[in-house]
């Protein structure tokens, strides 16, 4: 697989960056083909959500890197890029277009792509940063169990609740992000779309 290589020179030193974001998208497409297959493979939904959210974050980080290294060079870019790369995922999604286009463009918060990517980020946080949930109940569990009563508890395991339809929506949203913002930004061909709005 061919990859884009960027070369930089500053203060008499040479630097090379190998763009590997395409690896994320290639693997995402490959995994998505399993999701779209006729077989119902539920664990693939979890794998897809995990890879899709990783792909989105890697893409945002690359866009930030690309902007700052071109603005400040290979020595000083890190001072600026790291502060944006290290903010919360949802905030990074919303802040990136505004910062890297110097407030010229922003994401339309009401469009399908952003609403779906926000849902992806929320689901990713729930499954990758799972916290125990204590449920209150009016039941006398010890007594009810002795009497043989059936007890139903609310399922809060988000891995089991991921649907094929959600994965299809996530796929459409991340490809919209890639085609309407990431690639055009990198190629300096950003235009207004349903996702990208001009200030």
Backbone as a ProteinNet text record, in pm:
[ID]
protein_1_A
[PRIMARY]
XXXXXXXXXXXXXXXXXXXXXXXXXXXXXXXXXXXXXXXXXXXXXXXXXXXXXXXXXXXXXXXXXXXXXXXXXXXXXXXXXXXXXXXXXXXXXXXXXXXXXXXXXXXXXXXXXXXXXXXXXXXXXXXXXXXXXXXXXXXXXXXXXXXXXXXXXXXXXXXXXXXXXXXXXXXXXXXXXXXXXXXXXXXXXXXXXXXXXXX
[TERTIARY]
83.7	0	88.3	63.4	138.6	88.5	183.2	147.6	212.1	143.7	197.1	309.9	418.1	531.4	549.1	559.6	585.8	726.8	799.4	935.7	942.7	1013.8	1027.6	1174.2	1210.7	1347.7	1337.3	1404.1	1405.9	1535.1	1597.7	1722.9	1828.4	1837.4	1939.7	1914.8	1797.4	1764.5	1651.1	1653.7	1548.5	1454.2	1324.6	1222.3	1131.3	1082.7	990.6	868.9	751.4	628.5	560.8	528.6	457.5	310.9	222.6	79.2	20	-22.6	-78.5	-229.4	-296.6	-441.4	-515.6	-459.2	-525.1	-534.7	-441.6	-447	-573.5	-609.3	-732.3	-853.2	-860.2	-975.9	-980.2	-866.2	-862.3	-915.1	-870.5	-917.7	-1065	-1106.8	-1247.2	-1336.1	-1296.3	-1371.8	-1377	-1266.3	-1259.3	-1353	-1347.6	-1435.9	-1581.7	-1607.3	-1745.5	-1804.7	-1722.2	-1773.4	-1829.2	-1772.3	-1828.4	-1962.3	-1970.5	-2095.1	-2206.9	-2173.8	-2272	-2302.6	-2225.5	-2246.8	-2378.8	-2418.9	-2545.9	-2539.1	-2419	-2403.4	-2419.8	-2487.8	-2509.5	-2398.4	-2294.5	-2178.6	-2174.6	-2244.8	-2262.8	-2133.7	-2032.8	-1909.3	-1838.7	-1870.2	-1811.8	-1865	-1987	-2042.1	-1956	-1918.5	-1831.3	-1696.3	-1639.9	-1511.1	-1521.2	-1633	-1650.5	-1657.4	-1736.7	-1749.4	-1613.8	-1537.3	-1405.8	-1311.5	-1306.5	-1218.3	-1266.3	-1395.6	-1450.2	-1416	-1431.5	-1398.6	-1248.1	-1166.8	-1020.9	-982.9	-1051.6	-1026.1	-1061.1	-1173.2	-1213.3	-1109.9	-1067.5	-971.5	-836.1	-792	-665.3	-674.3	-790.1	-809.7	-804.1	-873.6	-871	-729.1	-659.2	-521.5	-430.3	-452.5	-370.9	-399.2	-524.3	-560.7	-492.8	-498.4	-435.3	-284.2	-223.5	-79.6	-46.4	-121.4	-98.2	-102	-201.1	-215.2	-96.9	-66.9	36.1	177.5	204.5	340.2	364.7	258.9	273	279	221.4	225.4	356.3	407.9	520.4	644.3	635.6	752.1	768.8	861.1	876.7	933.9	986.8	1041.3	936.4	863	770.9	625	587.6	445.5	387.3	468.5	420.1	366.2	427.5	380.8	235.1	194.7	58.7	-35.2	11.4	-73.3	-114.4	-22.9	-53	-170.1	-181.2	-291.3	-426.9	-437.1	-563.6	-583	-477.1	-486.4	-531.6	-493.7	-522.1	-654.5	-736.3	-866.3	-963.3	-1077.8	-1179.5	-1221.6	-1257.6	-1287.9	-1398	-1510.3	-1621.8	-1582.1	-1511.2	-1464.6	-1366.4	-1282.6	-1186.3	-1260.2	-1365.7	-1444.8	-1498.4	-1553.2	-1614	-1511.5	-1400.8	-1300.5	-1210.8	-1182.2	-1082.9	-1110.9	-1229.8	-1247	-1232.1	-1280.3	-1271.1	-1125.2	-1045.5	-905.8	-821.8	-833.9	-745.3	-783.1	-902.6	-938.5	-937.3	-879.6	-867.9	-1003.2	-1100.2	-1238.4	-1318	-1272	-1346.9	-1461.1	-1436.5	-1536.9	-1563.6	-1680	-1716.6	-1809.1	-1831.9	-1922	-2065.4	-2156.1	-2298.3	-2343.3	-2371.4	-2408.6	-2539.2	-2621.8	-2752.4	-2754.1	-2640.7	-2641	-2625.5	-2665.8	-2658	-2517.4	-2417.2	-2278.9	-2234.9	-2253.4	-2207.9	-2290.3	-2421.9	-2505.6	-2464.6	-2436.1	-2398.9	-2259.5	-2165.8	-2030.8	-2031.5	-2117.8	-2132.5	-2184.4	-2280.2	-2333.8	-2223.9	-2142	-2029.9	-1933.9	-1900	-1808.4	-1868	-1994.5	-2061.5	-2062.2	-2095	-2096.4	-1955.8	-1858.4	-1717.6	-1677.3	-1715.3	-1681.2	-1749	-1872.7	-1945.7	-1886.2	-1838.7	-1787.6	-1639	-1562.3	-1419.6	-1385	-1475.4	-1453	-1569.6	-1604.2	-1720.1	-1703.2	-1808.8	-1810.5	-1922.8	-1900.6	-2006.9	-2128.9	-2245.9	-2370.2	-2447.5	-2480.3	-2559.4	-2703.7	-2792.6	-2933.9	-3009.2	-3094.2	-3174.8	-3299.9	-3351.8	-3469.4	-3556.7	-3685.5	-3781.4	-3797.8	-3735.4	-3748.6	-3672.6	-3724.7	-3650.9	-3588.6	-3469.1	-3407.6	-3396.5	-3354.4	-3337.1	-3470.4	-3573.9	-3707.1	-3763.9	-3754.7	-3810.7	-3741.4	-3610.7	-3538.5	-3580.2	-3600.9	-3646.2	-3784.5	-3868.1	-4003.4	-4003.3	-3888.2	-3878.8	-3928.8	-3941	-3986	-3879.4	-3927.4	-3836.5	-3798.1	-3668.9	-3618.2	-3551.9	-3597.3	-3537.7	-3463.9	-3341.4	-3260.2	-3236.6	-3222.5	-3197.9	-3057.2	-3045.9	-2916	-2849.5	-2732.6	-2660.2	-2528.4	-2518.7	-2398.2	-2414.6	-2348.9	-2367.1	-2310.6	-2217.9	-2162.7	-2273.8	-2359.2	-2467	-2577.2	-2580.3	-2689.3	-2654.1	-2530.7	-2490.2	-2558.9	-2622	-2694.5	-2620	-2654.7	-2599.6	-2636.6	-2759.3	-2805.3	-2721.9	-2686.7	-2600.6	-2465.2	-2410	-2280.1	-2288.9	-2399.3	-2418.2	-2421.4	-2489.1	-2493.7	-2356.8	-2284	-2149.2	-2059.2	-2074.2	-1991.5	-2021.2	-2147.5	-2186	-2132.5	-2141.8	-2098.2	-1947.5	-1871	-1724.7	-1676.5	-1742.9	-1705.3	-1744.1	-1856.4	-1891.8	-1785.6	-1743.1	-1637.9	-1511.1	-1473.4	-1351.4	-1362.2	-1476	-1493.2	-1528.5	-1597	-1640.8	-1551.1	-1469	-1381.8	-1235.1	-1203	-1061.8	-985.2	-1028.1	-955.5	-954.2	-1068.9	-1064.5	-975.4	-973.1	-886.7	-739.8	-700.3	-561.3	-522.5	-615.3	-587.8	-612.7	-651.8	-681.1	-794.6	-896.4	-1012.4	-1142.6	-1139.2	-1255.9	-1367.2	-1488.1	-1605.1	-1720.2	-1821.7	-1939.6	-2021.8	-2060	-2144.7	-2246.9	-2320.9	-2413.7	-2335.2	-2213.6	-2128.6	-2051	-1991.5	-1900.7	-1975.2	-1975.7	-2040.9	-1937.3	-1965.7	-1876.4	-1929	-1838.5	-1876.3	-1925
-118.2	0	124.7	212.6	337.7	432.4	506.5	603.6	737.2	843.9	977.7	1005.5	1057.9	1096.4	1247.2	1314.5	1458	1479.8	1569.4	1599.4	1745.4	1766.4	1900.1	1925.1	2052.1	2090.7	2217.4	2214.7	2332.8	2331.3	2445.5	2460.9	2359.1	2334.2	2245.3	2097.3	2060.6	1919.7	1878.8	1752.5	1697.1	1611.6	1617.8	1541	1477.2	1358.2	1286.3	1243.6	1257.4	1205.4	1111.6	992.5	892.8	896.3	935.7	944	803.3	756.9	622.5	620.5	735.9	736.7	647.6	631.2	547.7	402.1	358.8	222.5	204.7	307.4	301.9	283.1	365.8	358.8	226.9	175.8	47.5	-64.5	-67.7	-168.8	-149	-24.1	5.5	-47.3	-24	-74.6	-227.9	-289.5	-435.5	-490.3	-431.8	-475.4	-447.9	-335.1	-300.5	-403.8	-463.2	-566	-685.6	-715	-821.4	-779	-652.3	-600	-610.8	-580	-580.6	-721.1	-820.6	-956.3	-1011.8	-1123.1	-1185.4	-1252.6	-1268.7	-1335.7	-1235.8	-1277.6	-1191.8	-1219.8	-1138.7	-1158.9	-1042	-1054.7	-942.2	-882	-965.1	-909.5	-818.8	-834	-744.9	-602.2	-587.8	-454.2	-378.5	-446.8	-386.2	-350.1	-442.8	-418.5	-299.6	-290.6	-180.2	-46.5	-38.6	86.4	129.8	34.4	64.3	116.6	47.6	90.5	221	237.6	360	481.8	469.4	582.2	608.6	502.7	520	589.6	554	614.7	763.2	795.3	935.8	1015.5	961.3	1035.6	1046.3	939.6	944.4	1049.4	1058.6	1157.2	1299.2	1323.5	1456.7	1493.5	1398.5	1424.3	1453	1382.3	1407.6	1545.7	1584.8	1717.8	1826	1807.8	1903.5	1906.7	1788.3	1778.6	1849.5	1818.6	1874.8	2028.3	2080.9	2226.7	2290	2238.6	2302.6	2281.2	2166.9	2147.4	2238	2263.8	2355.4	2501.9	2531.5	2668.3	2698.5	2601.4	2629.3	2544.5	2445.4	2362.6	2247.2	2157	2033.8	2050.2	2165.5	2184.2	2242	2341.6	2412.5	2365.8	2287.2	2250.6	2182.8	2099.4	2017.1	2102	2216.4	2304.6	2345.6	2359.1	2403.3	2285	2185.1	2071	1989.8	1968.3	1881.1	1931.1	2062.1	2114	2081.1	2084.7	2051.9	1900.8	1828.2	1682.3	1621.8	1683.2	1626.5	1670.5	1747.4	1784.2	1668.2	1676.7	1572.4	1548.4	1424.8	1379.7	1463.2	1480.8	1556.2	1702.2	1760.6	1899	1910.4	1809.4	1808.1	1805.6	1724.2	1716	1854.1	1925.1	2055.3	2168	2160.4	2268.4	2263	2143.7	2127.6	2211.2	2204.3	2281.7	2432.4	2480.5	2622.5	2666.5	2586.2	2622.4	2610.1	2496.2	2472.8	2554.5	2613.3	2702.7	2849	2872.2	3007.5	3077.3	3004.8	3051.4	3075.9	3027.9	3047.3	2945.7	2821.5	2715.4	2650.5	2588.2	2512.4	2399.1	2303.8	2193.5	2231	2189.7	2207.8	2107.4	2154.4	2066.8	1992.6	2040.8	1978.6	1875.6	1855.4	1762.2	1617	1524.6	1381.2	1339.7	1387.1	1343.8	1377.8	1500.4	1540.6	1473.3	1469.6	1402.8	1256	1191.3	1050	1031.3	1118.6	1109	1138.5	1228.7	1252.6	1127	1059.8	935.1	827.9	821.4	728	754.2	879.7	916.3	878.4	905.9	871.1	720	644.4	498.2	446	501	461.3	482.9	596.5	623.9	525.2	488.8	394.3	254	212.3	75.3	65.2	171.5	165.2	215.4	289.7	340.6	298.1	172.1	116.2	134.9	183.7	200.8	114.4	55	-25.3	61.2	4.4	76.8	5.8	77.4	23.3	63.4	-34.9	-8.3	-21.7	74.7	63.4	-18	-84.4	-168.6	-169.3	-186.7	-199.6	-345.5	-434.2	-577.1	-618.9	-720.3	-786.4	-908.2	-889.8	-990.5	-1126.5	-1127.4	-1255.3	-1329.2	-1258.6	-1318.1	-1360.3	-1271.8	-1301.2	-1419.5	-1431.3	-1544.6	-1675.6	-1672.4	-1793.2	-1835.4	-1738.2	-1767.7	-1805.8	-1799.6	-1838.4	-1732.2	-1609.1	-1501.5	-1471.1	-1436.2	-1397.6	-1251.6	-1225.7	-1089.2	-1045.2	-932.7	-878.9	-749.8	-742.4	-623.5	-554.9	-424.5	-346.9	-376.2	-404.1	-431.6	-299.1	-276	-153.1	-185.3	-304.6	-341.2	-295.7	-187.5	-125.2	-209.7	-299.5	-386.6	-472.5	-526.3	-614.4	-538.7	-407.7	-328.1	-262.4	-279.4	-219	-293.3	-219.9	-281.9	-263.4	-346.5	-335.3	-200	-156.2	-27.7	88.3	83.6	188.2	188.6	69.3	59.7	116.9	91.5	146.7	299.4	354.2	500.3	557.5	489.6	534.8	533.9	430.5	419.8	535	560	669.9	803.4	823.3	949.8	968.4	863.7	881.7	898.8	834.3	854.4	994.8	1046.6	1186.3	1279.7	1254.5	1335.7	1333.4	1215.5	1200.3	1272.9	1253.1	1307.1	1455.1	1504.1	1643.7	1736.9	1678.6	1767.3	1725.7	1606.1	1568.9	1579.6	1505.2	1507.5	1646.4	1716.4	1850.9	1947.9	1934.5	2022.4	1997.2	1871.3	1835.9	1882.8	1868.7	1906.9	2055.8	2130	2273.9	2300.3	2214.7	2227.6	2226	2279.1	2277.8	2365	2310.3	2384	2366.2	2448	2438.3	2315.4	2237.5	2119.1	2116.6	2006.9	1991.9	1984.1	1930.4	1918.5	2046.9	2103.8	2217.9	2347.5	2437.8	2566.8	2678.9	2785.7	2901.5	3001.5	3060.9	3157.1	3286
0	0	0	-94.9	-102.5	5.8	63.3	165.5	133.1	173.2	150.5	249.4	197.8	281	267.1	381.4	382	434.1	369.5	411.7	455.4	565.1	620.6	652.8	648.6	685	769.7	882.8	968.3	1050	1060.9	1135.7	1093.7	963.3	910.8	930.8	982.8	1003.3	911.1	870.3	785.1	868.6	834.4	904.3	800.2	832.4	743.3	823.4	763.5	824.9	727	773.3	694.7	735.1	644.7	673.4	672.4	788.7	799.1	824	807.9	831.6	731.8	613.8	512.8	559.1	643.3	698.2	780.9	858.5	937.5	845.9	742.8	652.4	575.9	535.9	464.7	554.1	679.2	773.3	807.2	814.5	842.2	730.1	605.6	490.2	491.9	525.4	530.3	637.9	755.7	864.3	830.2	764.4	728	632.2	548.9	457.4	535.1	652.4	737.6	797.5	836.4	893	788.2	664.2	556	502.5	544.6	492.9	544.2	487.9	526.1	662.6	714.7	843.3	956.7	1060.7	1176.6	1277.5	1272.8	1358.7	1456.3	1568.8	1660.9	1713.5	1741.4	1796	1696.1	1567.6	1467.2	1483.2	1534.4	1557.8	1659	1766.9	1867.8	1806	1730.3	1665.6	1570.8	1498.8	1404.3	1478.1	1584	1660	1714.3	1765.1	1820.5	1711.8	1599.1	1489.8	1426.9	1415	1355.4	1441.4	1571.9	1659.2	1659.5	1652.4	1642.7	1512.4	1406.2	1275.6	1276.9	1338.9	1348.5	1428.3	1542.2	1623.8	1553.8	1488.9	1414	1302.9	1238.5	1131.8	1185.9	1295.2	1356.3	1398.8	1459.8	1502.6	1383.6	1273.8	1154.4	1096.9	1093.2	1042.3	1127.2	1258.3	1350.8	1326.8	1318.4	1291.4	1160.1	1055.5	922.6	926.9	994.6	1002.8	1075.6	1194.2	1275.7	1222.3	1163.8	1111.1	990.7	913.5	800.5	845.7	960.5	1014.2	1086.1	1163.5	1252.9	1228	1139.6	1110.5	1208.6	1177.8	1253.6	1394.2	1426.2	1560.9	1655.5	1610.5	1699.6	1693	1592.7	1575.9	1699.5	1765.5	1876.9	1992.4	2016.2	2123.9	2103.9	1979.7	1948.9	1926	1852.6	1816.9	1937.8	2031	2145.5	2228.7	2245	2327.9	2265.8	2135.1	2069.3	2059.6	2032.7	2023.4	2156.3	2267	2399	2461.1	2390.8	2449.2	2431.5	2498	2489.3	2344.4	2316	2179.5	2114.2	2181.8	2122.9	2100.9	2196.9	2180.6	2065	2048.9	1937.9	1804.2	1796	1673.3	1635.5	1732	1702.9	1687	1757.4	1752.6	1629.3	1581.8	1475.7	1350.6	1291.4	1167.4	1189.3	1302	1331.6	1345.6	1415.3	1439.4	1312.4	1242.9	1128.2	1004.5	1004.5	893.3	937.8	1056.3	1111.4	1115.8	1167.6	1190.2	1063.4	950.6	826.4	814.6	858.3	847.2	983.1	992.8	1113	1070.3	1160.6	1130.9	1164.7	1079.5	1101.4	1207.6	1328.3	1440.3	1418.9	1326	1304.2	1192	1124.9	1011.8	1059.9	974.1	1002.4	1044.6	972.4	997.9	1139.1	1182.1	1315.2	1424.2	1407.6	1509.3	1523.9	1413.2	1416.5	1474.8	1440.4	1497.1	1647.4	1691.2	1835.1	1904.4	1840.9	1896.1	1900.6	1796.3	1793	1908.7	1931.2	2039.4	2175	2193.3	2319.2	2341.9	2237	2247.6	2274.2	2205.5	2226.9	2372	2428.8	2568.5	2662.6	2631.2	2717.4	2711.9	2594.4	2585.7	2619.7	2595.6	2625	2765.1	2825.1	2961	3050.4	3043.4	3115.4	3265.3	3326.2	3471.3	3528	3644.5	3705.8	3734.7	3716.3	3741.1	3850.8	3955	4064	4040.8	4035.3	4012.3	4144.2	4174.4	4295.8	4263.9	4365.4	4343.9	4468.4	4447.9	4557.7	4598.5	4523.6	4549.3	4674.2	4741.9	4848.7	4782.3	4730.6	4645	4713.4	4838.2	4908	4919.2	4959	4975.6	4840.1	4741.4	4609.4	4542.6	4561.4	4503.5	4569.7	4701.3	4772.1	4723.6	4691	4642	4493.8	4430.6	4290.5	4193.4	4240.5	4151.4	4047.8	3929.8	3822.6	3839.8	3837.2	3855.4	3726.1	3673.3	3551.4	3584.5	3536.8	3556	3422.3	3426.9	3305.8	3254.4	3125.9	3064.6	3028.7	3085.5	3051.3	2982.6	2924.8	2851.3	2707	2675.6	2544.6	2430.2	2459.7	2355.2	2295.9	2381	2334.8	2262	2279.1	2222	2087.7	2040.9	1913.3	1799.3	1710	1599.1	1466.7	1372.4	1237.7	1176.8	1202.1	1148.6	1201.9	1330.7	1386.4	1316.2	1294.8	1226.4	1085	1016.6	882.5	887.2	987.5	1002.8	1037.6	1126.2	1161.4	1038.4	956.7	836.4	739.6	719.6	630.3	683.7	814.9	874.6	864.6	892.1	887.8	743.9	650.1	509.9	463.5	511.9	483.9	539.9	663.3	727.1	642	599.3	519.9	385	317.3	182.2	178.4	282.7	281.4	361.6	452.5	529.6	524.7	567.6	580.9	448.9	348.8	221.1	157.3	150.7	92.4	171.5	304.2	383.1	348.9	346.5	317.3	176.3	82.2	-57.3	-83.6	19.7	8.4	-90	-82.6	-171.3	-91.4	29.4	116.6	59.5	56.3	6.6	106.4	90.4	175.3	135.2	234.6	215.1	326.9	336.6	448.9	580.4	576.2	694.6	723	621.7	638.9	606.2	702.7	684.3	692.1	621.8	625	725	800.4	903.4	842.1
[MASK]
+++++++++++++++++++++++++++++++++++++++++++++++++++++++++++++++++++++++++++++++++++++++++++++++++++++++++++++++++++++++++++++++++++++++++++++++++++++++++++++++++++++++++++++++++++++++++++++++++++++++

